[in-house]
Amino acid sequence: MKKLSLIFTIVAGLFLSLNVKAQTTPDYYPGKWNVLVMGTPNGDAKMTFVIERKEGKLTGAVQDSTGKEMTKITSIDEKDKTITAAFTIQSYDVTLTLDPIDDDHVKGSLMGMFDAKGVRVKENK
């Protein structure tokens, strides 16, 4: 009977371990992200977020499609795997919330009203 319960425990553990997803590392977000915000009043908005970790906190800037800095990110709030970046654009204070999908893709929303999706920019080394 003890052997049967040991075998059952091992099999159950294997099934559970297969369902566990890899956790996002603390340095998942630093880098460049091309983000598309869909359905804004001015149409779809393409922005590049340059995020870095300084002194343990995330900071960064927002660039337009040409690489010109549009604004600095005023704050980035980290909760579990989610970040919320606050910045000012076209005289409006806005927040962008992002959640990881996989190693190189994120999804989220701008102000909770407009869907956003993003992809990590791979730097050539």
Secondary structure as UniProt FT lines:
FT   HELIX           2..19
FT   TURN            26..27
FT   STRAND          31..40
FT   TURN            41..42
FT   STRAND          43..54
FT   TURN            55..56
FT   STRAND          57..63
FT   TURN            65..66
FT   STRAND          69..79
FT   TURN            80..81
FT   STRAND          82..89
FT   TURN            90..91
FT   STRAND          92..102
FT   TURN            103..104
FT   STRAND          105..110
FT   TURN            111..113
FT   STRAND          114..120
//
